[in-house]
């Protein structure tokens, strides 16, 4: 980002999803971007045992507190993520961010025939 000559140069080197991810991580504490994945994923050896022993307790002590936590969710305007967040987590405020994101060009609905 910092060594880009201009917006066009930046966009030629960084995908829109990478840019959105970077903006979200800049607005959050260090390690935040993957912190929830690591916290709730029972794939790690240190948490696999408790998950397999009592899945319900694991969900109640690890997953549910994160779902219930009131925190701002950063979403792209008009995205499926925005709709899902507002529907699934109405207690979490959403904030629209773009970080330079540009919506994709509309796809043609034709299948190539006439």
C-alpha positions in Angstrom: 0.0 0.0 0.0 2.6 2.5 1.1 4.9 2.0 -1.9 2.1 2.3 -4.5 2.5 5.2 -7.0 -1.2 5.8 -7.1 -4.6 4.1 -6.8 -4.3 2.4 -10.2 -0.8 1.0 -9.3 -2.2 -0.3 -5.9 -5.2 -1.9 -7.6 -3.0 -3.6 -10.2 -1.1 -5.3 -7.4 -3.6 -5.9 -4.6 -7.0 -7.7 -5.1 -10.2 -6.2 -3.8 -10.6 -9.0 -1.2 -7.0 -8.5 0.0 -7.6 -4.8 0.4 -10.9 -5.3 2.3 -9.2 -7.8 4.6 -6.3 -5.4 5.2 -8.7 -2.5 6.1 -10.6 -4.8 8.5 -7.4 -5.9 10.2 -6.2 -2.3 10.5 -9.4 -1.4 12.3 -9.0 -4.2 14.8 -6.5 -5.3 17.5 -3.5 -7.4 16.4 -4.3 -11.0 15.7 -8.0 -10.2 15.5 -8.5 -11.3 11.9 -7.8 -15.0 12.6 -8.4 -15.0 16.4 -12.0 -16.2 16.2 -11.2 -18.9 13.7 -8.5 -20.3 16.0 -10.7 -19.9 19.1 -13.6 -21.9 17.7 -11.9 -24.4 15.4 -11.6 -27.8 17.2 -8.9 -28.9 14.7 -6.0 -28.0 17.0 -4.6 -30.7 19.2 -4.9 -28.6 22.3 -8.7 -28.1 21.9 -9.7 -31.3 20.0 -10.1 -33.4 23.2 -12.5 -31.0 24.9 -14.5 -30.7 21.7 -14.8 -34.4 21.2 -15.5 -35.1 24.9 -18.4 -32.6 25.2 -19.4 -30.7 22.0 -22.3 -28.9 23.6 -20.1 -27.6 26.4 -17.5 -26.6 23.9 -20.1 -24.6 21.9 -21.5 -23.0 25.0 -18.1 -21.9 26.5 -16.2 -21.1 23.3 -18.5 -20.3 20.4 -21.6 -18.8 21.9 -19.8 -16.0 23.8 -18.2 -14.8 20.6 -21.6 -14.9 18.8 -23.2 -13.0 21.6 -20.5 -10.4 22.0 -21.6 -6.9 20.9 -19.0 -5.6 18.5 -18.9 -3.8 15.2 -18.9 -5.9 12.1 -17.2 -4.4 9.0 -19.0 -5.2 5.8 -19.0 -4.3 2.1 -22.1 -2.2 1.2 -24.8 -4.3 -0.4 -22.9 -7.6 0.1 -24.3 -11.0 1.2 -22.1 -10.6 4.4 -24.0 -7.3 5.2 -27.4 -8.9 4.9 -26.3 -12.0 6.8 -24.7 -10.0 9.6 -27.8 -7.9 10.1 -30.1 -10.9 10.0 -28.1 -13.3 12.1 -26.5 -10.8 14.5 -29.0 -7.9 15.0 -27.2 -6.9 18.2 -23.9 -6.3 16.4 -23.8 -2.9 14.7 -22.5 -3.1 11.1 -20.3 -0.5 9.5 -19.9 -0.2 5.7 -16.4 0.0 4.5 -14.9 -0.1 1.0 -11.2 0.4 1.4 -11.1 1.1 -2.3 -13.2 -1.9 -3.2 -14.9 -1.6 -6.5 -18.0 -3.7 -7.3 -17.5 -6.3 -10.0 -18.8 -5.5 -13.4 -22.3 -6.9 -14.0 -22.2 -10.3 -15.7 -24.1 -10.9 -18.8 -27.2 -13.0 -18.3 -27.0 -14.4 -21.8 -25.6 -17.9 -22.4 -24.1 -17.0 -25.7 -27.1 -17.9 -27.8 -29.5 -15.5 -29.5 
